[in-house]
Amino acid sequence: MSSRTPLPRPGRDWQYPAMFPRLPRPGRRRAVQAGAAAAAVLALLVWWLVSAHGSSSSGRMSFATGVPTGVYAKYGDLLKEDLARDMPSLDVRLRRSQGSLDNLRQLTSGEADFTLATADAVATYRDQGRPGAAGLRACARLYDDYIQLVVEKGSRVRSARDLKGMRVGVGTDQSGVQLITRRLLKAAGLDFDKDIRPARVGIDQMPTLLERGEIDAFFWSGGLPTNAVQSLGKRLSIRLVPLGDLIGPLHDLGPETRYYRAAVMPADAYPELRATQAVQTIAVANLLITMDHADPELAESVTRSVMNSRDRIGQKVHAAQKVDLRTAIFTDPLDLHTGALRYYLSAKP
């Protein structure tokens, strides 16, 4: 932008007649300055209109989500529709994954441009010094995942401590589910490798295995309700095992566990289960993540679409109703991307 045109000084640039000033004729230099200033103002106005009402982002963007029947995958499917509406020139490609840790791997390797991951998985990924971890940046805190231990209704399992010797679905090796499962079992005094028989599969397989009697229980970390658990509840009498008693021992395991908090799953979280009491459990925040080198305009536009799509997506993914502008900026352990920060500074509270 050019330097500001100096204001004319009375007595030099014009003379005062009896009542009204006679405006001076602009010279060539002054006309050029005025034209440059007007162009700069016009450019600023265009930027503001694009920033406030849409985006000129174009090209291709990859978004890593999760396993087909999980909340990440459903959220990604619906968000893609909103991104297509808000940025019609942007070609959004969804990538399936095994979960949070795999999402972070895809992001840092350049296979994905944006992704979702839990805060504890991000902290672990960074603390382990994995390639590209230092470049991770957040766009928003979204909703909380609730840790769910699912068993048949008649199971003798009343706490995680009762899983000793059992066949347990623990999530795939690159999932946030297995990460928290390992920690929960340790907090319960169980050894992941010795005290249970782990089935290293995701939410796309665990319900079927429980229904067939091939596993005795499974852990899941996801928003409420999770479609796969909901569907299972329509076919099989199941219940959720309380995990709230493990929050203290869990926090004692080390600093990475500070991202877990005590939480309550309401009795009507899964109407199919006909539960009569709320279930004490543990929750962890989900983050929308990109890399520090991501285009600021794109990061700003994606963040805007995510925040604006809350109500529409929330009709089908109830967890998305928890997305809130007031809490979205709390993305510990990651700093906000500059583009996302620009959105929050311009957004109405």
C-alpha positions in Angstrom: 0.0 0.0 0.0 1.4 3.5 -0.8 2.1 6.0 1.9 -0.8 8.1 3.1 -1.4 11.3 1.1 -0.7 14.3 3.3 -3.7 16.5 4.1 -3.7 19.9 2.5 -2.8 22.8 4.8 -5.2 25.8 4.8 -3.6 28.9 3.3 -1.2 26.9 1.1 -3.3 24.5 -1.0 -6.4 26.6 -1.1 -7.7 30.1 -0.1 -10.8 30.7 1.9 -13.4 32.8 0.2 -16.0 34.5 2.2 -18.0 31.3 3.0 -16.8 28.3 1.1 -13.3 27.0 0.3 -12.3 26.6 -3.3 -10.8 23.2 -3.8 -7.5 23.1 -5.5 -6.9 21.3 -8.8 -4.9 18.2 -8.2 -1.6 18.0 -9.9 -0.4 14.8 -11.7 1.6 13.6 -8.7 -1.4 14.1 -6.3 -3.7 12.4 -8.8 -1.4 9.4 -8.9 -1.3 9.2 -5.1 -5.0 9.5 -4.9 -5.5 6.8 -7.4 -3.0 4.5 -5.6 -4.8 5.1 -2.3 -8.2 4.3 -3.9 -6.8 1.1 -5.4 -5.4 0.1 -2.1 -8.7 0.7 -0.4 -10.5 -1.3 -3.1 -8.1 -4.2 -2.7 -8.6 -4.1 1.1 -12.4 -4.1 0.6 -12.2 -7.1 -1.8 -10.0 -9.0 0.7 -12.5 -8.3 3.5 -15.4 -9.5 1.3 -13.6 -12.7 0.4 -12.5 -13.3 4.0 -16.0 -12.6 5.4 -18.2 -14.3 2.8 -16.2 -16.9 1.0 -12.8 -18.0 -0.3 -11.0 -18.0 -3.6 -9.1 -21.1 -2.6 -8.7 -23.6 -5.4 -6.8 -26.7 -6.3 -6.9 -30.0 -4.4 -7.0 -30.7 -0.7 -6.7 -34.1 1.1 -8.4 -34.6 4.4 -7.6 -37.7 6.5 -10.6 -39.0 8.5 -10.9 -42.5 10.0 -12.3 -46.0 9.7 -15.6 -46.2 7.7 -18.1 -46.6 10.6 -16.4 -44.1 13.0 -17.3 -40.6 13.9 -14.3 -39.1 12.1 -15.3 -40.7 8.8 -18.9 -39.5 9.1 -17.8 -36.0 10.1 -15.4 -35.8 7.2 -18.1 -36.9 4.7 -20.5 -34.1 5.9 -17.7 -31.5 6.1 -16.7 -32.2 2.5 -20.2 -31.1 1.5 -19.8 -27.8 3.3 -16.3 -27.2 1.9 -17.7 -27.8 -1.6 -20.4 -25.2 -1.0 -18.0 -22.6 0.5 -15.1 -23.2 -1.8 -16.5 -24.6 -5.1 -13.1 -24.3 -6.8 -11.5 -26.6 -4.2 -11.3 -30.3 -4.9 -11.6 -32.1 -1.5 -10.4 -35.7 -1.3 -11.1 -37.7 1.8 -8.6 -40.3 3.0 -9.6 -43.2 5.3 -7.2 -44.1 8.1 -6.7 -46.3 11.2 -7.3 -43.3 13.6 -5.5 -40.4 15.2 -1.9 -41.6 15.0 -2.3 -42.7 11.4 -3.9 -39.4 10.6 -0.9 -37.5 12.0 1.4 -39.7 10.0 -0.5 -39.0 6.8 -0.5 -35.3 7.6 3.2 -35.0 8.4 4.2 -37.1 5.4 2.3 -34.9 3.0 -0.4 -37.5 2.1 -3.0 -35.3 3.8 -3.4 -31.5 4.1 -5.8 -31.5 7.1 -6.9 -34.1 9.6 -8.5 -34.8 12.9 -6.8 -36.2 16.0 -7.2 -36.4 19.7 -5.1 -34.1 21.9 -3.4 -37.0 23.7 -2.3 -38.6 20.4 -0.9 -35.2 19.3 1.1 -34.9 22.5 2.4 -38.5 22.2 3.3 -37.9 18.5 5.3 -34.8 19.4 6.9 -36.2 22.5 8.2 -39.2 20.5 9.8 -36.8 18.0 8.2 -38.3 15.0 9.0 -36.8 11.6 7.3 -33.5 11.0 5.8 -33.3 14.4 7.2 -29.9 15.1 5.3 -28.5 12.2 1.8 -29.5 13.4 -0.6 -26.6 13.9 -4.2 -26.6 15.0 -7.2 -24.9 13.4 -9.8 -25.7 16.1 -10.8 -27.7 19.1 -13.9 -29.5 18.0 -15.7 -32.0 20.3 -14.8 -34.5 22.9 -14.3 -38.2 22.4 -15.8 -40.4 25.1 -14.0 -43.6 26.1 -16.4 -46.5 25.8 -16.0 -50.1 27.1 -18.7 -52.2 25.5 -19.7 -55.6 26.7 -22.8 -57.9 26.4 -25.4 -57.0 28.9 -25.0 -60.3 30.8 -21.2 -60.0 31.0 -19.5 -60.3 34.4 -17.3 -57.3 33.5 -18.1 -54.4 35.8 -14.8 -52.5 35.5 -11.7 -52.5 33.3 -10.0 -54.6 36.0 -12.3 -57.5 35.2 -10.9 -57.8 31.7 -8.0 -60.0 32.8 -7.7 -63.1 30.6 -10.4 -61.9 28.2 -10.4 -61.3 24.5 -10.6 -57.5 24.1 -11.0 -55.3 21.0 -8.3 -52.6 21.5 -8.3 -50.7 18.2 -5.7 -50.8 15.4 -2.0 -50.2 16.1 -2.1 -46.6 14.7 -5.3 -45.6 16.4 -5.9 -43.2 19.3 -8.2 -46.0 20.6 -5.3 -48.3 21.3 -3.3 -45.5 22.7 -5.8 -44.8 25.4 -6.7 -48.5 25.9 -3.1 -49.2 26.8 -3.0 -46.4 29.3 -6.4 -47.4 30.8 -5.3 -51.0 31.3 -2.1 -49.9 32.9 -4.1 -47.6 35.2 -6.3 -50.6 36.0 -3.2 -52.7 37.0 -3.3 -54.8 33.8 -0.5 -55.5 31.3 -1.7 -55.0 27.8 0.6 -57.8 26.4 0.2 -60.3 29.2 -3.2 -59.9 30.9 -5.6 -59.7 28.0 -5.8 -61.2 24.5 -5.9 -58.1 22.3 -7.9 -58.0 19.0 -6.1 -55.2 17.1 -9.0 -54.2 14.9 -11.1 -51.0 14.6 -14.7 -50.0 15.2 -15.5 -51.3 11.7 -14.9 -54.8 13.0 -15.2 -54.9 16.7 -19.0 -54.8 17.0 -19.4 -57.8 14.7 -16.7 -59.7 16.6 -18.6 -59.1 19.9 -21.9 -60.1 18.3 -20.3 -63.4 17.1 -18.8 -64.1 20.5 -15.3 -63.9 19.1 -14.3 -61.2 21.6 -15.6 -60.5 25.2 -15.4 -56.7 25.1 -14.1 -53.8 23.1 -12.8 -50.3 23.8 -13.8 -47.3 21.6 -13.0 -43.6 21.8 -15.4 -41.5 19.9 -18.1 -38.9 19.9 -21.6 -39.6 21.2 -23.3 -41.4 19.8 -21.1 -43.6 17.6 -23.0 -45.2 14.7 -21.3 -48.5 15.0 -22.2 -48.8 18.7 -25.7 -47.6 18.1 -26.3 -50.1 15.3 -24.9 -52.9 17.5 -27.3 -52.0 20.3 -30.2 -52.6 17.9 -29.0 -56.1 17.3 -27.5 -57.2 20.6 -28.2 -56.4 24.3 -25.1 -54.5 25.3 -24.0 -52.1 28.0 -21.3 -49.6 28.7 -18.8 -50.3 31.6 -18.0 -47.3 33.9 -14.4 -46.1 33.6 -14.5 -43.0 35.8 -12.7 -44.8 38.7 -9.5 -44.9 36.5 -9.1 -41.1 36.1 -6.9 -40.7 39.2 -4.5 -43.7 38.4 -4.5 -42.5 34.8 -3.3 -39.1 35.6 -0.6 -40.6 37.8 1.0 -42.3 34.7 2.6 -39.1 33.5 2.2 -35.6 31.9 0.8 -36.9 28.6 -2.3 -38.1 30.5 -3.3 -34.5 31.5 -5.4 -34.3 28.4 -7.9 -36.8 29.8 -10.8 -35.6 32.0 -13.6 -37.1 33.9 -16.8 -37.2 32.0 -20.3 -38.5 32.0 -22.2 -40.3 29.3 -25.9 -39.6 29.8 -28.3 -42.5 30.1 -29.9 -41.5 26.8 -26.6 -41.3 24.8 -27.7 -44.6 23.2 -31.4 -45.0 23.5 -31.1 -48.5 22.1 -29.3 -49.7 25.3 -32.3 -48.6 27.5 -29.9 -47.6 30.2 -31.3 -46.1 33.3 -28.2 -44.5 34.7 -25.5 -42.2 33.4 -22.1 -43.8 33.0 -18.9 -42.3 34.5 -16.1 -42.3 32.0 -13.1 -40.4 30.5 -13.0 -37.9 27.7 -10.4 -36.3 25.5 -10.6 -33.3 23.0 -10.5 -33.7 19.2 -8.5 -31.1 17.2 -8.7 -30.0 13.6 -5.0 -30.0 12.5 -2.9 -28.9 9.6 0.8 -28.1 9.0 2.6 -24.8 9.7 3.3 -24.4 5.9 -0.4 -24.7 4.9 -1.7 -21.7 2.9 -3.1 -19.2 5.5 -6.1 -18.4 3.3 -7.0 -22.0 3.0 -6.6 -22.6 6.7 -8.8 -19.6 7.4 -11.4 -20.8 5.0 -11.5 -24.3 6.2 -11.8 -23.1 9.8 -14.7 -20.8 8.9 -16.5 -23.7 7.1 -16.0 -25.9 10.2 -17.4 -23.4 12.5 -20.3 -22.4 10.2 -21.3 -26.0 9.6 -21.8 -27.0 13.2 -25.6 -27.0 13.2 -26.0 -28.8 9.9 -23.4 -31.5 10.7 -24.7 -31.7 14.2 -28.1 -32.9 13.0 -26.4 -36.2 11.8 -23.2 -36.2 14.0 -24.5 -35.1 17.4 -21.0 -34.7 18.7 -20.5 -31.8 16.3 -23.1 -29.8 18.2 -20.4 -29.3 20.8 -18.2 -27.2 18.4 -18.1 -23.7 20.0 -16.4 -20.5 18.9 -15.6 -19.7 22.5 -13.7 -22.9 23.1 -12.3 -23.6 19.6 -9.2 -21.6 20.2 -8.0 -23.8 23.2 -6.0 -26.3 21.1 -3.4 -27.4 23.6 -0.8 -29.0 22.9 -0.7 -27.2 19.5 -0.4 -23.5 18.6 -3.1 -22.1 16.2 -2.2 -21.9 12.6 -1.9 -18.2 11.4 -4.8 -18.6 9.0 -7.1 -20.0 11.8 -6.0 -17.2 14.1 -6.9 -14.7 11.4 -10.4 -16.2 11.3 -10.9 -16.0 15.1 -9.7 -12.4 15.2 -12.4 -11.5 12.6 -15.2 -13.7 13.8 -18.0 -12.3 15.9 -18.1 -13.7 19.4 
